[in-house]
Amino acid sequence: MNERILVTGANGQLGNEMRRLAEGANAECFVFTDVAELDITDLQAVRCCMSENRISVVVNCAAYTNVDKAEEDAGMADRINHQAVENLAVACRETGATLIHVSTDYVFQGTGHLPCREEEPTYPLGVYGRTKLAGEKAIEASGCRYLIFRTAWLYSSFGNNFVKTMRRLTAERERLTVVFDQVGTPTYAGDLAALIYYVIESGKYREHQGIYHFSNEGVCSWYDFAKEIAALSGHECDIVPCHSDEFPSKVKRPAFSVLDKTKVKQDFDYQIPHWKESLVKCMDELN
Ligand SMILES: NC(=O)c1ccc[n+]([C@@H]2O[C@H](COP(=O)([O-])OP(=O)(O)OC[C@H]3O[C@@H](n4cnc5c(N)ncnc54)[C@H](OP(=O)(O)O)[C@@H]3O)[C@@H](O)[C@H]2O)c1
């Protein structure tokens, strides 16, 4: 690999999966940073880090990801998900580097019944989705070379996520209610990291730009997902389906946010594993 790759937010779920992939042959091509080494809200610091390390590709894994907390912390969510992303885009435009950024299914309203395509109208329902959409728009307006991967329901063996919570709760409790009226597709962060690594290593990131949807294959509700996690954990917990209104929340979440992945599969000639197959991989790591 000839690229010099900066990974920001590298202590998060996706960032750690990128670290794991980079441990192999191309380790010397990567510079991993999280907020302590590089706070992406600081444009000068971003410029410095990129020029010192002669960066040609930035993989932005940094984000404000707490969807509920974002409702009361809109300023900070906007700084990280929008303004800081603009910083990266500006610095990439100035240096000719490519920005590979990650966005979310929460840019959609989720009232449809068919998998969402990239060009469909956006309509975020809360602060998190609005700030992530503003980040996308800032990249598009910046004039830098970019790829944006919108993903959904991200989990891994790193950090906190639904898989780890359900694994713990189904061990502790005899009965658990989980919503069945929100439907989407889980994404193993290791699979998204593998796609990002592949588009860089193959050089295909130079052939395409724009927004792409990426999750695992298949469709399920949070209830189905929880049942599968309990089964793979060998836990006997009785999991009961319920409606979202039984869990009052400040944030409205998209009811149907299955992402259509035709474009990523065609443009990058890429095969995506089914969510159940990837869940087994993650559970094996956790068990
Ligand atoms: N998690 C999901 O279910 C989900 C779903 C759809 C899309 N996504 C998107 O996928 C991407 C990766 O998500 P993830 O779950 O891997 O995120 P994550 O685990 O929350 O990691 C984000 C990382 O960014 C760091 N960070 C925060 N502010 C920063 C700053 N100013 N400068 C540098 N680093 C900073 C965080 O540090 P602290 O922890 O110290 O704040 C954390 O280490 C994000 O763009 C997210 O929006 C996630």
The ligand as an SDF file (V2000), in Angstrom:
LIG
                    3D

 48 52  0  0  0  0  0  0  0  0999 V2000
  -23.1270    2.7320   16.9900 N   0  0  0  0  0  0  0  0  0  0  0  0
  -24.1110    2.5750   16.1010 C   0  0  0  0  0  0  0  0  0  0  0  0
  -25.0810    1.8400   16.3090 O   0  0  0  0  0  0  0  0  0  0  0  0
  -24.0460    3.2970   14.7780 C   0  0  0  0  0  0  0  0  0  0  0  0
  -25.1020    3.1740   13.8860 C   0  0  0  0  0  0  0  0  0  0  0  0
  -25.0300    3.8330   12.6580 C   0  0  0  0  0  0  0  0  0  0  0  0
  -23.9380    4.6050   12.3500 C   0  0  0  0  0  0  0  0  0  0  0  0
  -22.9170    4.7380   13.2580 N   0  0  0  0  0  0  0  0  0  0  0  0
  -21.7740    5.5750   12.8970 C   0  0  0  0  0  0  0  0  0  0  0  0
  -20.6480    4.7280   12.7900 O   0  0  0  0  0  0  0  0  0  0  0  0
  -19.4660    5.4440   13.1500 C   0  0  0  0  0  0  0  0  0  0  0  0
  -18.6620    4.6450   14.1630 C   0  0  0  0  0  0  0  0  0  0  0  0
  -19.4830    4.4580   15.3120 O   0  0  0  0  0  0  0  0  0  0  0  0
  -18.9340    3.7090   16.6180 P   0  0  0  0  0  0  0  0  0  0  0  0
  -20.0830    3.0020   17.2130 O   0  0  0  0  0  0  0  0  0  0  0  0
  -17.6770    2.9950   16.3030 O   0  0  0  0  0  0  0  0  0  0  0  0
  -18.6160    4.9860   17.5220 O   0  0  0  0  0  0  0  0  0  0  0  0
  -18.0140    5.0010   19.0100 P   0  0  0  0  0  0  0  0  0  0  0  0
  -17.7370    3.6170   19.4750 O   0  0  0  0  0  0  0  0  0  0  0  0
  -18.8970    5.9010   19.8160 O   0  0  0  0  0  0  0  0  0  0  0  0
  -16.5840    5.7100   18.7880 O   0  0  0  0  0  0  0  0  0  0  0  0
  -16.4640    7.0520   18.4700 C   0  0  0  0  0  0  0  0  0  0  0  0
  -15.0890    7.4790   18.9240 C   0  0  0  0  0  0  0  0  0  0  0  0
  -14.8960    8.8610   18.5550 O   0  0  0  0  0  0  0  0  0  0  0  0
  -14.2630    9.5130   19.6650 C   0  0  0  0  0  0  0  0  0  0  0  0
  -14.4540   10.9480   19.5970 N   0  0  0  0  0  0  0  0  0  0  0  0
  -15.4840   11.6970   20.0950 C   0  0  0  0  0  0  0  0  0  0  0  0
  -15.2440   13.0090   19.9070 N   0  0  0  0  0  0  0  0  0  0  0  0
  -14.0460   13.1080   19.2730 C   0  0  0  0  0  0  0  0  0  0  0  0
  -13.2600   14.1880   18.8380 C   0  0  0  0  0  0  0  0  0  0  0  0
  -13.6460   15.4750   19.0210 N   0  0  0  0  0  0  0  0  0  0  0  0
  -12.0800   13.9380   18.2290 N   0  0  0  0  0  0  0  0  0  0  0  0
  -11.6490   12.6590   18.0520 C   0  0  0  0  0  0  0  0  0  0  0  0
  -12.3430   11.5950   18.4730 N   0  0  0  0  0  0  0  0  0  0  0  0
  -13.5390   11.8040   19.0770 C   0  0  0  0  0  0  0  0  0  0  0  0
  -14.9530    8.8860   20.8430 C   0  0  0  0  0  0  0  0  0  0  0  0
  -14.2720    9.1700   22.0330 O   0  0  0  0  0  0  0  0  0  0  0  0
  -15.1450    9.2220   23.4170 P   0  0  0  0  0  0  0  0  0  0  0  0
  -15.7200    7.8840   23.6040 O   0  0  0  0  0  0  0  0  0  0  0  0
  -14.1060    9.6190   24.4220 O   0  0  0  0  0  0  0  0  0  0  0  0
  -16.1980   10.2840   23.1710 O   0  0  0  0  0  0  0  0  0  0  0  0
  -14.9010    7.4130   20.4520 C   0  0  0  0  0  0  0  0  0  0  0  0
  -13.6650    6.8140   20.7780 O   0  0  0  0  0  0  0  0  0  0  0  0
  -19.9450    6.8150   13.6370 C   0  0  0  0  0  0  0  0  0  0  0  0
  -19.8260    7.7480   12.5890 O   0  0  0  0  0  0  0  0  0  0  0  0
  -21.4030    6.5990   13.9500 C   0  0  0  0  0  0  0  0  0  0  0  0
  -22.1690    7.7860   13.8260 O   0  0  0  0  0  0  0  0  0  0  0  0
  -22.9400    4.1020   14.4530 C   0  0  0  0  0  0  0  0  0  0  0  0
  1  2  1  0
  2  3  2  0
  2  4  1  0
  4  5  1  0
  4 48  2  0
  5  6  2  0
  6  7  1  0
  7  8  2  0
  8  9  1  0
  8 48  1  0
  9 10  1  0
  9 46  1  0
 10 11  1  0
 11 12  1  0
 11 44  1  0
 12 13  1  0
 13 14  1  0
 14 15  2  0
 14 16  1  0
 14 17  1  0
 17 18  1  0
 18 19  2  0
 18 20  1  0
 18 21  1  0
 21 22  1  0
 22 23  1  0
 23 24  1  0
 23 42  1  0
 24 25  1  0
 25 26  1  0
 25 36  1  0
 26 27  1  0
 26 35  1  0
 27 28  2  0
 28 29  1  0
 29 30  1  0
 29 35  2  0
 30 31  1  0
 30 32  2  0
 32 33  1  0
 33 34  2  0
 34 35  1  0
 36 37  1  0
 36 42  1  0
 37 38  1  0
 38 39  2  0
 38 40  1  0
 38 41  1  0
 42 43  1  0
 44 45  1  0
 44 46  1  0
 46 47  1  0
M  CHG  2   8   1  16  -1
M  END
$$$$
